[in-house]
Amino acid sequence: MRMALLGTCLAFTLGLFPSGSLMAAPPADSKAFATLAKPGAKVPLGKEHYFTYGFTQSPKLGNAVMRVEVFTLDGKRDRTFSVFGDADMPSMRGAHSSGRKPFALSNKGAYLLPVQLVMPGDWEIQFTFEKNGATVLRGAYLFDL
Ligand SMILES: [Cu+2]
């Protein structure tokens, strides 16, 4: 009996069972969104950049625009990242999810993303920063509307 159990465990460990409900979740940290410093703060982005973020106007119900600006450590604007945003309400996941959307670069070099804030309550915007196809940072901004 004990050997049989051991064998089962081993089979799981080695991934001998078909995928589906038995499959382990991917490592949690690979997709985790760390909570970002508050809007306006300089947030480190990789080793050579930082960024700031914030709504262009104090957010209220309806349409808002999230702005991200990326700079090199010596303060020069940087446009070489791809930035993505995903807005949702954590207390009702999926109900108003925007899905992952790319920020658009403005003429000034700011990254802009329209966000529809369709109801009052707790909101989260998840940011993903990519450079040359690799993810550099995932961060989340939580706020109350
Ligand atoms: Cu809601």
Residues whose N, C-alpha, C, O or C-beta is under 5 A from the ligand:
A	BS01	CU	M89 M92 M119
